[in-house]
Amino acid sequence: MRYYTNVKDLGDLNAAVKEALEVKKNRYAYKQLGENKTCLLVFFNSSLRTRLSTQKAAMNLGMNTMVLDVNQGAWKLETERGVVMDGDKSEHLLEAVPVMAQYCDIIGVRAFAQFENKTDDYSEKILNQFIQHSGKPVFSMEAATCHPLQAFADLITIEEHKKKARPKVVLSWAPHPRALPQAVPNSFADFMNEADVEFVITQPKGYELAEQFVRGATVEYDQDKAFEGADFIYAKNWSAYQDPHYGEILSKDMNWTVNTEKMALTNNAFFMHCLPVRRNMIVTDDVIESPQSLVIPEAANREISAQVVIKRMLESL
């Protein structure tokens, strides 16, 4: 594996999940792969689970790890070509990326959507500059449009907890006080559409995701109807994708908060969320603290999803 940006990069999804479950049984079985190798993790945005889980995954594989927080102690980076750099940005990404590549063997990048230009966001300008100019294997630790490490961990978690061969999985929009990117729901849809599940997306009108991620999923605007018989509920906020409201908050309707009454409509469903979560906006305390909540096992599997990706990259060096 040279690059990891979406579900297609994993190839056979069943094989990838099987590999993940084997890695989970013995996280140090492949530590010789990373001996004398270095993984550089570049963060343009904040992180807790991604930073810790990915660093731990690389260490499990015997790698040295370096973490660069671009906003703390580094030169401010310009990302656009043709700009007269007479402002506060001292270095261009076109020089910074190949320099970073001199010090490592694999690079992970985290760079969120800016919500200034949808075309720029959905062309993944920052992530693709690392892919084009580093000469090294590059994986996404959440980009403008996708969060494939999270979605892979979500799939592993579903496989571990499902009670029937083809469960019903519902991705539900939920309210939030800030405009959030579509990366997590995009990637979750990307993976669920390739997995052997009954997949439903439920959201208010105006919050439709990009068709490339929705694909053949059932879209239901009645949340109660969508929840009926569900085996997994994945709650997540996202801002509007469709023009002319890209990146905007169209609603903070608290009727979409996942609570005990809504979970009672399901088939005793498990609750999932990528974290961090706004309690009593996205989900009520009683639901996230219930025995059916998978948010902690789901977060733990971030280490495993990252380890499979980095392992495959090491094997390709």
C-alpha positions in Angstrom: 0.0 0.0 0.0 1.4 3.4 -1.1 -1.4 5.7 -0.1 -4.4 5.5 2.2 -7.2 8.0 1.6 -10.4 6.0 1.2 -11.9 2.6 1.4 -10.7 1.5 -2.1 -7.1 1.7 -0.9 -7.7 -1.3 1.4 -8.7 -3.6 -1.4 -10.7 -6.6 -0.2 -12.5 -5.3 2.8 -13.2 -8.7 4.4 -9.5 -9.5 4.2 -8.6 -6.1 5.7 -11.0 -6.7 8.7 -9.6 -10.2 9.1 -6.0 -8.8 9.2 -7.1 -6.2 11.7 -8.5 -8.8 14.1 -5.3 -10.9 13.8 -3.2 -7.8 14.5 -5.4 -7.1 17.5 -4.5 -10.5 19.0 -0.8 -9.7 18.9 0.0 -6.0 18.3 3.8 -6.6 18.4 4.0 -9.6 16.0 5.3 -7.3 13.2 7.6 -5.0 15.1 10.6 -6.0 13.0 8.9 -4.3 10.0 9.5 -0.8 11.4 12.9 -1.3 12.9 15.1 1.8 12.0 12.1 3.3 10.2 10.5 6.6 11.1 6.8 7.7 10.9 6.1 11.4 10.7 2.7 12.6 11.8 1.8 16.1 10.6 -1.1 17.9 12.2 -2.7 21.0 10.8 -5.6 20.5 13.2 -6.2 19.4 16.8 -6.3 15.7 17.7 -6.5 13.4 20.7 -7.5 9.9 19.5 -5.8 10.2 16.1 -2.5 11.4 17.5 -2.3 8.9 20.3 -3.6 5.9 18.5 -1.5 6.4 15.3 1.7 7.1 17.3 1.0 3.9 19.3 0.3 1.9 16.2 3.6 3.0 14.7 5.4 2.2 17.9 3.8 -1.3 18.0 5.4 -1.9 14.6 8.9 -0.9 15.9 9.0 2.5 14.3 10.4 5.8 15.6 7.7 8.4 15.6 7.9 12.2 15.1 4.9 14.5 15.6 4.8 17.9 14.0 2.0 20.3 15.0 2.1 22.9 12.3 0.4 25.5 14.4 2.7 25.1 17.4 6.4 25.9 17.0 6.6 25.5 13.2 6.7 28.1 10.4 3.3 29.1 9.2 2.9 27.4 5.8 1.5 28.8 2.6 -0.4 26.2 0.5 -1.3 28.2 -2.6 0.9 28.6 -5.7 1.4 32.0 -7.2 0.9 33.9 -3.9 3.3 36.8 -3.1 4.4 35.7 0.4 4.5 39.1 2.0 2.3 38.1 4.9 2.6 36.0 8.1 3.4 32.7 6.2 7.2 32.2 6.1 7.5 28.9 4.2 5.7 27.2 1.3 4.3 23.7 1.5 6.1 22.9 -1.8 9.4 23.3 0.0 8.3 22.0 3.4 6.9 18.7 2.2 10.1 17.4 0.5 12.1 18.6 3.4 9.9 16.7 5.8 10.3 13.6 3.6 14.0 13.7 4.1 13.6 12.7 7.8 11.1 9.9 7.6 9.9 6.8 5.7 6.1 7.2 6.0 3.9 10.3 6.5 0.5 10.8 8.1 -1.4 14.0 7.5 -4.3 15.6 9.3 -5.8 18.7 7.5 -9.5 19.6 7.9 -11.8 21.4 5.5 -11.5 25.2 5.6 -15.1 25.9 4.4 -13.8 28.8 2.3 -14.1 27.0 -1.1 -15.8 23.7 -1.6 -13.8 22.9 -4.7 -10.5 23.4 -2.8 -11.7 21.3 0.1 -13.0 18.4 -2.1 -9.9 18.4 -4.2 -7.9 17.7 -1.0 -5.2 20.3 -1.9 -3.1 19.8 1.3 -3.2 16.0 1.4 -2.4 15.7 -2.3 0.6 18.0 -2.0 2.1 15.5 0.4 1.3 12.7 -2.0 2.7 14.5 -5.0 5.8 16.0 -3.5 7.0 13.8 -0.6 8.0 10.7 -2.6 7.0 8.7 0.5 3.9 6.6 1.4 1.2 9.0 2.8 -1.9 8.2 4.8 -4.8 10.4 5.8 -5.3 11.0 9.5 -8.5 13.0 8.5 -8.6 15.2 5.5 -11.1 17.8 4.2 -13.5 15.1 2.9 -12.6 11.8 4.5 -11.5 10.2 7.7 -10.6 6.6 6.6 -8.8 5.5 9.7 -11.9 6.3 11.8 -14.2 4.5 9.3 -12.0 1.5 9.2 -12.0 1.3 13.1 -15.8 1.7 12.9 -16.1 -1.3 10.6 -13.9 -3.4 12.8 -16.1 -2.5 15.8 -19.2 -3.4 14.0 -17.7 -6.7 12.9 -16.8 -7.5 16.5 -20.2 -6.7 18.0 -22.8 -7.6 15.3 -25.3 -10.2 16.3 -26.5 -11.2 12.8 -24.7 -11.6 9.4 -26.1 -8.5 7.8 -27.0 -5.8 10.5 -28.9 -2.6 9.9 -26.6 0.3 10.4 -27.9 3.9 10.6 -25.9 7.0 10.2 -27.8 9.8 11.9 -27.2 13.5 11.8 -27.4 15.2 15.2 -27.3 18.9 16.3 -24.0 20.7 17.1 -23.2 24.3 18.0 -20.4 24.6 15.4 -20.1 23.9 11.7 -18.3 20.6 11.3 -16.8 19.0 8.2 -18.4 16.1 6.3 -15.2 13.9 6.6 -16.4 11.4 9.2 -19.9 10.8 7.8 -18.4 10.7 4.2 -15.9 8.0 5.2 -18.5 6.1 7.3 -20.8 6.0 4.3 -17.9 5.1 2.0 -17.1 2.0 4.1 -20.7 1.0 4.9 -21.6 1.0 1.2 -18.8 -1.5 0.6 -19.5 -3.7 3.7 -22.2 -6.4 4.0 -24.7 -4.3 5.9 -28.1 -2.7 5.4 -27.1 1.0 5.4 -29.4 3.9 6.0 -28.5 7.6 6.3 -31.0 9.9 8.1 -30.7 13.7 8.2 -32.9 16.8 7.9 -33.5 18.3 4.5 -30.6 20.3 3.3 -27.9 18.1 4.9 -27.5 15.6 2.0 -24.0 14.4 1.6 -22.0 14.2 -1.7 -23.4 11.5 -4.0 -20.0 9.9 -4.4 -20.3 8.8 -0.7 -24.0 8.2 -0.5 -24.1 5.9 -3.5 -26.7 3.2 -3.0 -27.5 4.0 0.6 -31.1 4.5 1.7 -31.7 8.1 2.6 -34.5 8.7 5.2 -35.6 12.1 6.4 -37.7 10.7 9.2 -35.2 9.8 12.0 -37.8 7.7 13.9 -38.5 5.6 10.8 -34.8 5.2 10.1 -34.1 3.9 13.7 -36.8 1.2 13.5 -35.1 -2.2 13.7 -31.6 -0.8 13.6 -28.7 -2.8 15.1 -26.2 0.1 15.1 -26.8 3.8 15.5 -23.9 6.0 14.4 -24.6 9.6 15.4 -22.6 12.5 13.9 -23.1 16.1 13.1 -22.1 17.6 9.8 -22.6 21.0 8.1 -24.3 21.4 4.8 -22.6 20.2 1.7 -24.9 21.4 -1.0 -24.5 24.8 -2.6 -25.2 27.6 -1.8 -25.0 26.6 1.9 -21.7 24.7 1.9 -20.2 24.6 5.4 -23.2 26.3 7.0 -25.4 25.3 10.0 -28.9 25.0 8.7 -30.4 23.6 11.9 -29.8 22.9 15.5 -33.0 20.9 16.0 -32.7 19.2 19.3 -35.4 16.7 18.2 -32.5 14.9 16.4 -30.6 14.3 19.6 -30.2 10.5 20.2 -32.0 9.7 23.4 -33.4 6.7 25.2 -36.8 7.0 23.5 -35.2 7.0 20.0 -33.0 4.0 20.9 -36.1 2.1 22.1 -37.2 2.1 18.4 -34.2 0.0 17.5 -33.4 -3.6 17.8 -31.5 -3.0 21.1 -29.0 -1.2 18.9 -25.4 -0.3 19.8 -24.6 3.4 19.9 -21.5 4.7 18.1 -19.8 8.0 17.8 -16.2 9.0 16.7 -15.7 11.3 19.7 -15.3 14.0 21.0 -19.0 14.2 21.5 -21.2 17.1 22.7 -23.3 15.4 25.4 -27.0 16.2 25.4 -26.7 17.7 22.0 -25.5 14.7 19.9 -26.5 12.1 22.5 -28.0 12.1 26.0 -25.9 11.0 29.0 -28.0 7.9 29.6 -27.4 6.6 26.0 -23.7 7.2 25.9 -23.2 5.7 29.3 -25.4 2.7 28.6 -24.1 -0.9 28.2 -24.9 -0.5 24.5 -22.5 2.3 24.0 -19.4 1.4 21.9 -17.6 4.7 21.9 -14.7 3.5 24.0 -14.1 0.1 22.1 -14.5 2.1 18.9 -11.8 4.6 20.0 -9.6 1.7 21.0 -9.9 0.2 17.5 -8.3 3.4 16.1 -5.0 1.9 17.1 -5.8 -1.3 15.2 -7.0 0.5 12.0 -3.9 2.6 12.0 -1.6 -0.3 12.6 -3.0 -2.3 9.6 -2.5 0.7 7.3 1.1 1.4 8.5 1.9 -2.3 8.4 0.9 -2.6 4.8 2.9 0.5 4.0 6.0 -0.9 5.6 5.5 -4.1 3.7 5.5 -2.2 0.5 8.8 -0.3 1.1 
